[in-house]
Amino acid sequence: REHLYFDPKDSAGCAAIVTCGGLSPGENAAIREITHTLNRYGVQHIYGIMNGFHGILDREGWMELTPDSVQNIHQRGGTILKSRRGNPNHTSAAAALKAAGVRQLFALGGDGTLRGVLQIFTALSEINHECACIGIPATINNDIPLVDRTFGFDTACTVSRDSLSAAYVEATCNANCIGMVKLAGLHSGFLALEATLASRNVDICLLPEMDISLEKVLDHCETLMGTKGYAVVAVADGCRSSLFKNLPDSETLDVGTWLRDQVLARFKEKKKPLTIKYIDPTYTVRSEKANEFDSVYGSVLAEHAVHGAMAGYTGVCVGKVNERNVYMPLQVFSKVPRRTVDLTSRWFARMLFNTRQPVLEVDSTTHVPCKDRALLTELSTPVALQDLLRDGTEVKRMKCASLGDTFSSKAVDNPLKSTVLASGDIFLQGDAWSMQTLVRHHASDTTGRSYLQLLKAGPRDKLHFDPSEPGMCAAIVTCGGLCPGLNSVIRELVMMLNSYGVKTVYGVIGGYRGFTREDEWVQLTPESVQDIHTLGGSILVSDRGNPPHSEIAAVLKRRNIRQYFVLGGDGTHQGAMSTFEETTKISHECAVVGVPKTIDNDIQILDRSFGFDSACAEAELAIDSAYVEASTNANCIGLVKLMGRHCGWIAATATLAARHVDVVLLPEMSISLPKLLDYVAEVMKKKKSAVIVVAEGCGDTIISSTGETDAGGNKQLADVGPYLKDEITKHCKSLSIPLTIKYIDPTYMIRSVPANAYDSKYCSSLAQGAVNAAMAGYTGITVGKVDDRYVMLPIHAITSQGPRKVELKSRFFERVMATTKQPSFEP
């Protein structure tokens, strides 16, 4: 905030941090960021309270935290403050905080922790002590109401996905085998559900929200073993609530081993051969160090927690809602129950579609939609729209082209209605819209804004195409550079088209060039794509360059392609738009749908592009390697060159995740080489080591490129990595500074890996949205996530804006600079 409530120079006050409840990946990252941010504000004393809320009463056990003492704790799992469950007397805790002069209290944990800090806030108010109490939601269960997600969940989901993949290997490589995995989730099944979606090879997924019939589960295990010869079962810990309903002494039973024994007993009774490879990663998933996503997310929440506390906000929780970081009153979390999986939702339907499991609940079970949002509305204060929508504010509807405007729609019922078992209203009408989140920066913000209204993605009630029409085919092509998740999208497109009833799906080898070559068309089936999501790259062999799009349109018509899916970035989408225009000219009834991909995350409007998270995770590993080299070799610099032709999102985000970077150079920055070299020399004199990250696009800023272009029309850049290495070496040598540089160039490694758990789920949702759109007759469109909602956009919405770049006056860039502590290198 522009003005602070607390004076950071107040020597009588201090800040304190506490972690409570179960462990969650990223807690140390958040502790580190709280400490560093408070230090930048000027707060002189920061303490870590050991052993949860109980430790508040043990003043002697508090640990003083400094930027130096927390510098590398983000590389460790767990929490350096030793978490503990339970609450002491809150009046006593408040008195202890007052006696210690605590003015800012930060509590990390789940819903129990948030309720506890609310009680402490209330007790502090009663004794009239000025202390900002801020909650930061950290739980692997992702069960905090309202917030998009809790930090730690993505890391836990990644480890859970790996456990399911291991179970799949065991099940498929041993005769008559079931791979069974018990996952955390005592009250909610988000972890089991999303890990199942990420792994794609689970046959049965059991959640605490389901009223499970053991007999139906055992019957389905028999069916799977009789047809496939193997199975993978995921069961959440909380399934004990339904499976143990009528069992005596069930408190001591473990639901995973109990279910394993029940399945083995059934097969033994039927004299059928079976082995079960049982995996329980419960504590592994929560004790890991934070992955790239959670490392950045936890740090961002921690930073905002400090900003809120210094401005005087209290009794609040910080979180991300609809992709916006916000403050919420803690009373919300005391009055609204934990968030649970809505069994009428599209996410549950996606899980059922993925596993293909039948109804495994007891007969006559009914589901009702979750009412968390309705409860939150009751706790909120109504605001007049005119107070939000200032003069000049406008809402623009971004319309999408529909084949129904030109051709007669078949208007058939969606066949998924008979296969999707979720009971909610997940089938949309044609006019289902979503508007961007309203934003107002401060009271004096009187400028009108422009908001977009976008078509919601999702299965439509009626289809434009009749999937049973003889001879109708679909085609898929990948173009441009490789990107993690391409195979995941291809797989899900094929699976979804097959579920709709489209009998023939082609993959075009070699990008757009493959259209004119008969031998480059291959038929894709559910069986042929079953495991391709475990591979990096694209099974369709991506390529750059375009033949005339009139020729592509003619081929689509000749082959009776009615649904055409294009996977690529800005240039690829421009090509798809040209093909859409050409199919319109020749009156070919074909839905042209794009799925935007790029590891650079530079597509306008979209929250993020698939592949970016996986690429950043790999980039962070390269930076970690550079740090090890720099810190364990005498007088050493670890220099890493990362991808980012026009923008620095990968370099900046990986720097935030890794944290131990001294200099990061982005294409958006104006850089004076002499200033840069002088600063590097200064760092080497002081620290004797440094880590430098440079984006490849600096090959057109720090030095000049030749101006030549590749087949895709992209400018060929000078190689800035070796150039910078040589310049730094020469400069330090001229100053008699001893130096070695360990140069790491992971450029193609970060884009050739398979999708991680986050991107795997994201790819599935995008691919399903693309097929839903095509079957409903939308064309000339692409799919993406905007303000955390899946939507459809006309292709020109992402091709006419130019690449999205890192804004040098943004909070994101300020966060990067605060991490590296580098000065400006502007000429």
C-alpha positions in Angstrom: 0.0 0.0 0.0 1.1 3.6 -0.5 0.8 4.4 3.2 1.6 2.0 6.1 -0.2 1.6 9.4 2.9 0.4 11.2 6.2 2.2 11.4 8.8 -0.4 10.5 11.4 1.6 12.5 9.5 1.1 15.7 12.2 -0.7 17.8 9.7 -1.8 20.4 7.8 -4.0 18.0 8.6 -7.3 16.3 7.0 -9.8 13.9 6.4 -13.5 14.4 5.7 -16.5 12.1 4.1 -19.8 13.1 3.3 -23.0 11.2 0.6 -25.3 12.4 -1.1 -28.6 11.5 0.1 -31.1 9.0 3.2 -30.4 6.9 2.7 -28.9 3.4 5.4 -28.4 0.7 6.4 -24.7 0.4 6.2 -23.7 4.1 9.9 -23.0 4.2 9.6 -21.0 1.0 6.9 -18.9 2.6 8.8 -18.4 5.8 11.8 -17.2 3.8 9.8 -14.7 1.8 8.0 -13.3 4.9 11.4 -12.8 6.5 13.0 -11.2 3.4 9.9 -8.9 2.8 9.7 -7.8 6.4 13.4 -7.0 6.3 13.0 -4.9 3.1 10.3 -3.0 5.0 12.8 -2.3 7.8 11.3 -4.5 10.5 14.2 -5.1 12.8 13.2 -8.2 14.7 11.5 -11.3 13.2 10.9 -14.4 15.2 9.9 -18.0 14.3 7.6 -19.6 16.8 8.4 -23.2 17.3 5.8 -26.0 17.7 2.7 -24.3 16.4 0.4 -22.2 18.5 1.6 -24.0 21.6 5.0 -22.4 21.1 3.6 -18.9 21.6 3.7 -19.5 25.3 7.3 -20.6 25.2 9.1 -17.3 24.6 12.5 -18.8 25.2 11.9 -21.2 22.3 11.4 -18.5 19.7 14.0 -18.4 16.9 15.2 -15.1 15.6 15.0 -15.1 11.8 17.3 -13.1 9.5 17.7 -13.0 5.7 20.9 -14.9 6.1 19.5 -17.6 8.3 16.6 -18.3 6.0 18.5 -17.9 2.7 18.4 -21.5 1.6 15.6 -23.0 3.7 13.3 -23.2 0.6 15.4 -26.1 -0.6 14.2 -28.2 2.3 10.9 -29.9 2.8 8.8 -29.4 5.9 9.1 -26.4 8.1 12.1 -25.2 10.1 9.6 -24.0 12.8 8.4 -27.5 13.7 4.6 -27.7 13.1 2.2 -28.9 15.7 -1.6 -29.4 15.9 -3.8 -28.1 18.6 -4.4 -24.7 20.2 -3.5 -23.4 23.7 -5.8 -21.0 25.6 -6.2 -18.1 23.2 -6.3 -15.5 25.9 -2.9 -16.7 27.2 -1.5 -16.7 23.7 -2.7 -13.2 23.1 -1.2 -12.0 26.4 2.1 -13.7 25.4 2.2 -11.9 22.0 1.4 -8.6 23.7 4.2 -9.1 26.2 6.7 -9.9 23.4 5.6 -6.8 21.5 4.5 -8.7 18.4 2.9 -6.3 15.9 2.6 -8.7 12.9 1.7 -12.4 13.3 1.7 -14.7 10.3 0.2 -18.2 10.6 0.6 -20.9 8.0 -1.7 -23.9 7.9 -5.1 -25.3 6.9 -8.6 -24.5 8.0 -7.8 -25.4 11.7 -4.9 -22.9 11.7 -7.1 -20.2 10.1 -9.7 -20.7 12.8 -7.0 -20.6 15.5 -5.5 -17.4 14.3 -9.0 -15.9 14.2 -9.4 -16.8 17.9 -6.1 -15.2 18.6 -7.1 -12.1 16.7 -10.3 -11.9 18.7 -8.4 -12.3 22.0 -5.9 -9.6 21.0 -8.8 -7.2 20.2 -10.2 -7.8 23.6 -6.9 -6.8 25.3 -6.5 -3.8 22.9 -3.2 -4.9 21.5 -2.3 -3.6 18.0 -1.2 -6.7 16.1 -2.0 -7.6 12.5 -3.0 -11.2 12.3 -2.7 -12.8 8.9 -3.4 -16.3 7.8 -1.7 -18.0 4.8 -3.5 -21.2 3.6 -1.1 -24.1 3.3 -2.5 -27.6 2.9 -2.0 -30.5 0.6 -5.8 -31.2 0.7 -6.8 -28.0 -1.2 -9.9 -27.8 0.9 -9.9 -24.1 1.9 -13.2 -22.5 0.7 -13.2 -19.8 -1.9 -9.4 -19.8 -2.8 -8.4 -21.2 -6.2 -5.9 -23.5 -4.6 -3.6 -23.8 -1.5 0.1 -23.8 -1.8 1.6 -27.2 -1.4 -1.2 -28.9 -3.3 0.5 -28.9 -6.7 3.7 -30.5 -5.2 1.6 -33.1 -3.4 -0.3 -33.8 -6.6 2.9 -34.2 -8.6 4.2 -36.8 -6.1 0.8 -38.6 -6.0 0.8 -38.7 -9.8 4.3 -40.3 -9.7 3.0 -42.9 -7.2 0.1 -43.7 -9.6 2.5 -44.0 -12.5 4.6 -46.5 -10.5 1.4 -48.5 -9.7 0.6 -48.6 -13.4 4.1 -49.9 -14.2 3.7 -52.6 -11.6 0.2 -53.5 -12.7 1.2 -53.8 -16.4 4.5 -55.5 -15.9 3.4 -58.2 -13.6 0.9 -61.0 -14.4 -2.6 -60.7 -12.9 -1.7 -57.6 -11.0 -3.5 -54.6 -9.4 -1.5 -51.5 -8.5 -3.2 -49.9 -5.5 -2.3 -46.4 -4.1 -3.6 -44.8 -1.0 -3.5 -41.1 -1.1 -4.0 -38.4 1.5 -7.4 -36.7 1.8 -9.3 -37.3 5.0 -12.2 -35.0 4.4 -11.8 -34.1 0.7 -10.7 -36.0 -2.4 -9.1 -33.2 -4.4 -5.6 -34.8 -4.2 -6.8 -38.2 -5.4 -9.1 -36.7 -8.1 -6.4 -34.4 -9.6 -3.6 -37.0 -9.4 -5.9 -39.4 -11.2 -6.5 -36.8 -13.9 -2.8 -36.1 -14.2 -1.7 -39.8 -14.4 -4.5 -40.8 -16.9 -4.0 -44.5 -16.2 -6.2 -45.1 -13.2 -9.2 -47.5 -13.5 -10.9 -46.9 -10.1 -10.7 -43.7 -8.1 -12.5 -43.6 -4.7 -13.1 -40.3 -2.9 -14.3 -39.5 0.6 -17.3 -37.7 -0.9 -18.6 -40.9 -2.4 -20.9 -43.3 -0.6 -19.0 -46.3 -1.7 -20.4 -49.8 -2.2 -17.6 -52.4 -1.5 -19.4 -55.0 -3.5 -19.5 -52.8 -6.6 -15.8 -52.0 -6.2 -15.0 -55.7 -5.9 -17.2 -56.6 -8.9 -15.5 -54.0 -11.0 -12.1 -55.2 -10.0 -13.1 -58.7 -11.3 -14.4 -57.2 -14.5 -11.2 -55.2 -15.1 -9.0 -58.2 -14.4 -11.1 -60.4 -16.7 -10.9 -57.9 -19.6 -7.6 -56.0 -19.2 -5.6 -58.4 -17.0 -4.5 -55.5 -14.8 -5.9 -52.4 -13.0 -4.8 -49.3 -11.1 -6.8 -48.3 -8.0 -6.5 -45.0 -6.2 -8.2 -44.7 -2.8 -8.3 -41.5 -0.6 -7.7 -42.0 3.1 -11.1 -40.4 3.9 -13.0 -43.3 2.2 -13.0 -44.9 5.6 -16.1 -42.8 6.3 -18.2 -44.9 3.9 -16.3 -48.2 3.7 -16.0 -48.6 7.5 -19.6 -47.5 8.2 -20.7 -50.8 9.9 -17.3 -52.1 11.1 -16.5 -52.3 14.8 -13.2 -50.8 16.0 -12.7 -49.2 12.6 -10.6 -46.3 14.1 -7.5 -48.5 14.1 -8.0 -49.7 10.5 -6.0 -48.4 7.5 -8.4 -48.0 4.6 -5.7 -48.8 2.0 -4.5 -52.1 3.4 -8.0 -53.0 4.4 -9.3 -52.6 0.8 -6.3 -54.5 -0.5 -7.1 -57.4 1.8 -10.8 -57.3 0.7 -9.9 -57.5 -3.0 -7.4 -60.3 -2.4 -10.0 -62.2 -0.3 -12.6 -61.9 -3.1 -10.2 -63.2 -5.8 -9.0 -66.1 -3.5 -12.7 -67.0 -2.8 -13.3 -67.1 -6.6 -10.0 -69.0 -7.1 -8.7 -66.3 -9.5 -5.0 -65.5 -9.5 -4.1 -62.0 -8.3 -1.3 -60.0 -6.8 -1.6 -56.4 -5.5 1.3 -54.0 -5.4 0.4 -51.6 -2.7 1.9 -48.1 -2.4 1.3 -45.6 0.4 3.0 -42.2 -0.3 0.9 -40.4 2.4 3.8 -38.7 4.2 6.0 -38.5 1.1 3.6 -36.2 -0.7 3.6 -33.6 2.1 7.3 -33.8 3.1 8.7 -32.9 -0.3 10.3 -29.5 -0.9 8.1 -27.3 -3.0 8.1 -27.7 -6.7 8.5 -24.6 -9.0 4.8 -23.8 -8.9 4.4 -23.9 -5.2 7.7 -22.2 -4.6 6.6 -19.2 -6.5 3.0 -19.3 -5.3 3.9 -19.7 -1.6 6.3 -16.7 -1.9 3.7 -14.5 -3.6 1.2 -15.2 -0.9 3.8 -14.6 1.8 4.8 -11.3 0.2 1.1 -10.1 0.0 0.6 -11.2 3.6 3.4 -8.8 4.7 2.1 -6.0 2.5 -1.3 -6.4 4.2 0.1 -6.6 7.7 2.2 -3.5 7.3 -0.8 -1.6 6.0 -2.7 -2.6 9.1 -5.1 -5.3 7.8 -5.8 -7.8 10.4 -8.0 -10.9 11.0 -7.6 -11.7 7.3 -6.3 -14.5 5.1 -4.4 -14.0 1.8 -5.2 -16.1 -1.2 -5.8 -16.3 -4.9 -9.4 -16.1 -6.1 -10.1 -16.2 -9.8 -6.4 -15.6 -10.5 -6.3 -12.5 -8.3 -4.4 -12.2 -5.0 -6.8 -10.9 -2.4 -7.5 -10.5 1.3 -10.5 -12.3 2.9 -11.8 -12.0 6.5 -10.9 -15.0 8.6 -14.6 -15.3 9.7 -15.2 -16.9 6.3 -13.2 -19.9 7.3 -14.9 -20.3 10.7 -18.4 -20.3 9.2 -18.0 -22.1 5.9 -17.1 -25.8 5.9 -14.1 -27.3 4.2 -14.3 -27.4 0.5 -15.1 -30.8 -0.8 -15.3 -32.4 -4.3 -18.7 -31.5 -5.8 -19.9 -34.8 -7.2 -22.2 -32.9 -9.6 -19.3 -30.8 -11.0 -17.5 -31.0 -14.3 -14.2 -32.0 -12.5 -15.8 -35.1 -11.1 -17.3 -35.8 -14.6 -13.7 -35.5 -16.0 -12.5 -38.0 -13.5 -15.3 -40.5 -14.4 -14.5 -40.0 -18.1 -10.8 -40.6 -17.4 -11.3 -43.8 -15.4 -14.4 -45.1 -17.2 -15.5 -46.5 -13.9 -19.2 -47.4 -13.4 -21.3 -46.2 -10.5 -19.5 -47.5 -7.5 -21.8 -46.0 -4.9 -24.6 -47.7 -3.0 -28.0 -47.7 -4.8 -30.3 -44.7 -4.5 -27.3 -42.4 -3.7 -28.1 -38.8 -4.8 -25.8 -35.9 -5.1 -26.6 -32.2 -4.5 -24.4 -29.3 -5.7 -22.0 -27.8 -3.1 -23.3 -24.5 -1.6 -20.0 -23.0 -0.5 -20.4 -20.0 -2.8 -24.0 -19.4 -1.6 -22.8 -19.4 2.1 -20.0 -17.0 1.2 -22.5 -14.7 -0.5 -24.5 -14.6 2.8 -21.4 -13.5 4.7 -20.6 -10.7 2.2 -21.7 -7.1 2.0 -23.7 -6.1 -1.1 -22.0 -3.5 -3.2 -23.8 -1.2 -5.7 -22.6 -2.0 -9.2 -22.2 1.7 -9.9 -19.5 1.8 -7.2 -17.5 -0.8 -9.1 -18.3 0.2 -12.7 -17.0 3.7 -13.1 -18.0 6.0 -15.9 -16.6 4.8 -19.1 -16.6 1.1 -18.1 -17.7 -1.2 -20.9 -18.3 -4.9 -21.4 -17.4 -6.2 -24.8 -18.7 -9.6 -26.0 -16.1 -11.6 -27.9 -18.2 -13.6 -30.3 -17.1 -16.9 -31.8 -18.0 -18.0 -35.3 -20.4 -21.0 -35.6 -20.9 -23.3 -38.5 -24.6 -23.1 -37.6 -24.6 -19.6 -39.0 -23.9 -21.0 -42.5 -24.8 -24.7 -42.4 -27.8 -26.5 -41.1 -27.2 -27.9 -37.7 -28.0 -31.5 -36.9 -29.0 -30.4 -33.4 -28.6 -33.9 -32.0 -28.5 -34.6 -28.3 -25.0 -34.8 -26.8 -24.1 -38.6 -26.6 -22.0 -37.9 -23.6 -25.2 -37.6 -21.6 -25.4 -41.4 -21.6 -21.8 -42.0 -20.6 -21.1 -39.2 -18.1 -22.2 -40.3 -14.7 -21.9 -37.0 -12.8 -25.4 -35.8 -11.9 -24.9 -32.0 -12.2 -25.9 -29.6 -14.9 -22.7 -29.8 -16.8 -24.1 -29.5 -20.3 -24.3 -25.9 -21.5 -26.5 -24.0 -23.8 -25.0 -21.9 -26.6 -25.3 -18.7 -24.7 -23.2 -19.7 -21.7 -21.0 -16.7 -21.0 -18.2 -15.8 -18.6 -17.0 -12.2 -17.8 -13.6 -11.2 -16.7 -13.1 -10.4 -13.0 -13.9 -6.8 -12.0 -10.9 -4.9 -10.7 -10.6 -1.6 -8.9 -7.2 -0.6 -7.5 -8.2 2.1 -5.0 -10.9 4.7 -4.1 -9.4 7.3 -6.4 -9.4 4.9 -9.3 -12.1 6.5 -11.3 -11.0 5.4 -14.8 -13.5 3.3 -16.7 -12.3 -0.2 -17.7 -13.1 -2.5 -20.6 -14.0 -6.1 -19.7 -14.5 -9.1 -22.0 -17.4 -11.4 -22.0 -16.3 -14.8 -23.3 -18.1 -18.0 -24.3 -17.7 -20.7 -21.6 -16.0 -23.9 -22.7 -17.7 -27.2 -22.0 -20.0 -29.8 -23.5 -23.1 -28.4 -25.2 -26.5 -29.8 -24.7 -27.0 -30.0 -28.5 -24.4 -30.8 -31.2 -24.0 -29.3 -34.6 -22.5 -32.5 -36.0 -24.0 -35.9 -35.8 -21.1 -38.2 -34.8 -22.9 -41.2 -36.3 -22.7 -39.6 -39.8 -20.9 -42.1 -42.1 -17.4 -41.0 -43.3 -17.0 -38.1 -40.9 -13.3 -37.7 -39.8 -11.2 -35.5 -37.6 -7.6 -34.4 -37.9 -4.9 -33.2 -35.5 -1.7 -31.4 -36.3 1.2 -29.9 -34.2 3.3 -27.1 -35.5 6.2 -24.9 -34.4 8.6 -25.6 -31.5 8.2 -28.5 -29.1 6.4 -28.0 -25.9 5.7 -30.2 -22.8 2.2 -31.6 -23.0 1.7 -31.9 -26.8 1.2 -35.6 -26.5 -1.1 -35.2 -23.6 -3.3 -33.0 -25.7 -3.2 -35.4 -28.7 -4.2 -38.3 -26.4 -7.1 -36.4 -24.9 -8.4 -35.2 -28.2 -8.4 -38.7 -29.5 -10.1 -40.1 -26.4 -12.7 -37.4 -26.3 -13.5 -37.7 -30.0 -13.9 -41.4 -29.6 -16.3 -40.9 -26.7 -18.4 -38.6 -28.9 -18.5 -41.4 -31.5 -16.1 -40.0 -34.1 -14.8 -43.2 -35.7 -11.8 -41.9 -37.7 -9.2 -39.6 -36.3 -6.0 -38.7 -38.2 -2.8 -37.3 -37.1 -0.8 -35.3 -39.6 2.9 -35.9 -39.4 5.3 -32.9 -39.9 3.2 -29.9 -39.2 1.3 -28.1 -42.0 3.7 -29.5 -44.6 2.4 -33.0 -43.9 -1.1 -32.1 -45.3 0.0 -32.5 -48.9 1.8 -35.8 -48.4 -0.5 -38.8 -48.3 2.0 -41.0 -46.4 2.1 -38.4 -43.5 -1.5 -39.1 -42.5 -1.7 -41.7 -39.7 -4.9 -43.0 -38.0 -5.0 -42.5 -34.3 -7.0 -44.8 -32.0 -7.5 -44.8 -28.2 -5.2 -47.9 -28.1 -2.4 -46.2 -30.1 -2.3 -43.1 -27.9 -2.9 -44.8 -24.5 0.5 -44.1 -23.1 1.9 -41.3 -25.3 1.4 -38.7 -22.5 4.4 -40.2 -20.8 6.6 -39.1 -23.7 8.1 -35.7 -24.4 7.7 -34.0 -27.8 5.0 -34.8 -30.2 4.3 -38.2 -31.8 3.1 -36.2 -34.9 6.6 -34.6 -35.4 6.2 -30.9 -35.3 7.6 -28.6 -38.0 7.7 -25.0 -39.0 6.6 -23.4 -42.3 3.3 -23.3 -44.2 2.2 -24.6 -47.6 -0.7 -22.5 -49.2 -3.6 -22.7 -46.8 -6.0 -23.1 -49.8 -4.3 -26.4 -50.4 -4.8 -27.4 -46.8 -8.5 -26.5 -47.0 -8.8 -28.5 -50.2 -7.3 -31.6 -48.5 -9.6 -31.2 -45.5 -12.6 -31.2 -47.8 -11.4 -34.1 -49.9 -10.8 -36.2 -46.8 -14.1 -35.2 -45.3 -12.4 -33.7 -42.2 -15.1 -32.1 -40.1 -13.2 -31.4 -36.9 -9.7 -30.0 -37.4 -7.5 -29.3 -34.3 -4.3 -27.2 -34.5 -1.8 -27.2 -31.7 0.7 -24.4 -31.7 1.6 -20.8 -30.8 1.0 -17.5 -32.4 2.3 -18.3 -35.9 0.5 -21.7 -35.9 -2.8 -20.0 -35.0 -2.4 -17.4 -37.7 -2.1 -20.4 -40.1 -5.2 -22.0 -38.6 -7.1 -18.7 -39.1 -6.0 -18.7 -42.8 -7.2 -22.3 -43.2 -10.5 -21.3 -41.5 -10.9 -18.5 -44.0 -10.1 -20.9 -46.9 -12.6 -23.6 -45.8 -15.2 -20.8 -45.6 -14.5 -19.8 -49.2 -14.9 -23.4 -50.5 -18.0 -24.0 -48.3 -16.5 -26.9 -46.5 -18.3 -27.6 -43.2 -15.3 -28.0 -40.9 -14.8 -26.8 -37.3 -11.3 -25.3 -37.1 -10.2 -25.2 -33.4 -6.8 -24.2 -32.0 -5.2 -25.3 -28.7 -2.6 -22.6 -27.8 0.8 -23.9 -26.7 4.1 -22.2 -26.0 6.6 -22.6 -23.2 7.2 -18.8 -23.4 3.7 -18.1 -21.8 3.5 -15.0 -24.1 -0.1 -15.4 -25.4 -2.2 -12.4 -24.6 -5.4 -12.7 -22.5 -4.8 -16.2 -21.3 -3.8 -16.9 -17.7 -1.0 -19.2 -18.9 -0.2 -21.5 -21.8 0.3 -25.3 -21.3 3.9 -26.4 -21.2 5.1 -23.3 -19.4 4.9 -24.8 -15.9 6.9 -27.9 -17.0 9.5 -25.8 -18.7 9.9 -23.5 -15.6 10.3 -26.6 -13.4 13.2 -27.9 -15.6 14.7 -24.4 -15.8 14.7 -24.2 -12.0 16.7 -27.4 -11.9 19.3 -25.9 -14.3 19.6 -22.8 -12.0 19.9 -25.1 -9.0 22.8 -26.9 -10.7 24.4 -23.5 -11.5 24.1 -22.5 -7.8 25.8 -25.8 -6.7 28.6 -25.2 -9.1 29.0 -21.5 -8.1 28.8 -22.1 -4.4 31.1 -25.2 -4.2 33.9 -24.1 -6.6 36.3 -21.3 -5.7 35.7 -17.9 -7.5 33.0 -19.4 -9.7 30.0 -18.0 -11.6 27.1 -20.3 -12.7 25.7 -18.9 -15.9 22.5 -20.3 -17.3 20.9 -19.4 -20.6 17.2 -20.0 -20.8 14.6 -19.9 -23.6 12.6 -16.7 -24.1 12.9 -15.2 -27.6 10.7 -12.2 -27.1 9.9 -12.3 -23.5 11.4 -13.2 -20.2 8.7 -15.2 -18.4 10.6 -18.4 -18.1 13.8 -16.7 -16.9 11.9 -14.5 -14.4 9.6 -17.3 -13.1 12.4 -19.8 -12.7 14.5 -17.1 -10.9 11.6 -16.6 -8.5 11.4 -20.3 -7.9 15.1 -20.9 -7.5 15.7 -17.7 -5.5 19.5 -18.0 -5.4 20.1 -15.8 -8.6 22.2 -12.7 -8.4 21.5 -11.4 -11.9 18.7 -12.1 -14.3 18.6 -10.6 -17.8 15.4 -10.4 -19.8 14.7 -9.4 -23.4 12.4 -6.6 -22.1 15.3 -4.9 -20.2 17.5 -2.2 -21.6 21.0 -3.3 -20.6 24.3 -1.5 -20.5 27.0 -4.1 -20.9 29.6 -2.0 -19.0 27.2 -1.5 -16.1 26.4 -5.2 -16.0 30.1 -6.2 -16.1 31.0 -3.8 -13.3 28.2 -5.2 -11.1 29.3 -8.8 -11.7 32.8 -7.9 -10.8 31.6 -6.2 -7.7 29.6 -9.3 -6.7 32.6 -11.6 -7.3 34.8 -9.4 -5.1 32.3 -9.5 -2.3 30.8 -13.0 -2.5 33.3 -14.9 -4.5 30.4 -16.6 -6.3 27.4 -15.6 -8.4 24.5 -17.1 -10.4 23.5 -15.3 -13.6 20.4 -16.2 -15.7 20.0 -14.8 -19.2 17.1 -15.2 -21.6 18.0 -16.1 -25.2 16.2 -13.0 -26.4 19.0 -10.9 -25.0 20.9 -12.1 -28.1 19.0 -9.3 -29.9 19.5 -6.6 -27.2 22.9 -7.0 -25.5 24.3 -7.9 -28.9 22.9 -7.6 -32.4 21.5 -10.5 -34.4 22.1 -10.9 -38.1 18.4 -10.3 -38.9 18.0 -13.7 -40.7 14.9 -15.7 -40.1 14.1 -19.4 -39.8 11.4 -21.4 -41.7 8.7 -20.2 -39.3 9.6 -16.5 -39.8 11.3 -16.1 -36.4 14.4 -14.0 -36.2 17.6 -16.0 -35.7 19.3 -14.6 -32.6 22.9 -14.3 -31.7 24.0 -16.8 -29.0 24.1 -14.5 -26.0 25.3 -17.2 -23.5 28.8 -17.8 -24.8 29.1 -14.1 -25.6 28.3 -13.1 -22.1 30.6 -15.8 -20.7 33.5 -14.4 -22.7 32.8 -10.8 -21.9 32.6 -11.5 -18.1 35.8 -13.5 -18.2 37.7 -10.8 -20.1 36.4 -8.0 -17.8 37.3 -9.9 -14.6 40.7 -10.8 -16.0 41.4 -7.1 -16.7 40.6 -6.4 -13.0 42.7 -9.3 -11.8 39.7 -11.1 -10.3 40.2 -14.9 -10.3 37.2 -16.5 -12.1 35.8 -19.7 -13.6 32.4 -19.8 -15.3 30.4 -23.0 -15.4 28.0 -22.4 -18.4 24.7 -24.3 -18.6 22.5 -24.3 -21.6 19.3 -26.4 -21.0 17.5 -24.7 -23.9 16.0 -27.8 -25.5 15.9 -29.9 -22.3 13.2 -27.7 -20.8 10.8 -28.1 -23.8 11.4 -31.8 -24.6 10.2 -33.2 -21.2 6.8 -34.8 -20.7 4.2 -32.6 -19.1 4.3 -32.4 -15.3 1.2 -32.9 -13.2 0.0 -29.4 -13.5 0.3 -29.2 -17.3 -1.0 -32.8 -17.7 -4.3 -31.8 -16.0 -4.4 -28.5 -17.9 -3.8 -30.2 -21.2 -6.7 -32.6 -20.6 -9.1 -29.8 -19.9 -8.0 -27.8 -22.9 -8.3 -30.8 -25.2 -11.7 -31.7 -23.9 -12.8 -28.1 -24.3 -11.5 -28.1 -27.9 -13.5 -31.2 -28.8 -16.6 -29.9 -27.1 -16.4 -26.7 -29.1 -15.8 -28.5 -32.4 -18.7 -30.9 -32.0 -21.0 -28.0 -31.1 -20.0 -26.3 -34.4 -17.7 -23.5 -33.2 -15.0 -22.7 -35.7 -12.1 -20.2 -36.1 -11.7 -20.4 -32.3 -9.2 -21.4 -29.7 -9.6 -22.5 -26.1 -7.9 -21.3 -23.0 -8.2 -20.2 -19.3 -9.0 -16.6 -18.5 -9.4 -15.5 -14.9 -9.4 -19.2 -13.9 -12.3 -20.1 -16.2 -12.1 -22.2 -19.3 -13.4 -20.3 -22.3 -13.5 -20.1 -26.1 -12.0 -17.2 -28.0 -11.9 -16.2 -31.7 -8.4 -17.0 -33.0 -7.8 -13.3 -33.9 -8.1 -12.5 -30.1 -4.6 -14.1 -29.5 -2.9 -13.5 -32.9 -3.6 -9.7 -33.3 -2.2 -8.6 -29.9 1.4 -9.5 -30.3 3.4 -11.4 -27.6 2.7 -10.7 -23.9 5.9 -9.3 -22.4 7.1 -8.8 -18.8 6.0 -5.4 -17.8 9.0 -3.7 -16.2 6.7 -1.5 -14.0 4.7 -4.4 -12.7 4.6 -6.0 -9.3 5.8 -9.2 -10.9 9.0 -7.6 -12.1 9.5 -5.8 -8.8 9.3 -9.2 -7.1 12.0 -10.6 -9.4 14.3 -7.6 -8.7 13.7 -8.0 -4.9 14.8 -11.6 -5.3 18.0 -10.9 -7.1 18.7 -7.5 -5.4 20.4 -6.4 -8.6 20.5 -2.7 -9.6 19.2 -1.2 -12.9 21.5 -1.9 -15.8 19.8 0.8 -18.0 22.3 2.9 -20.1 
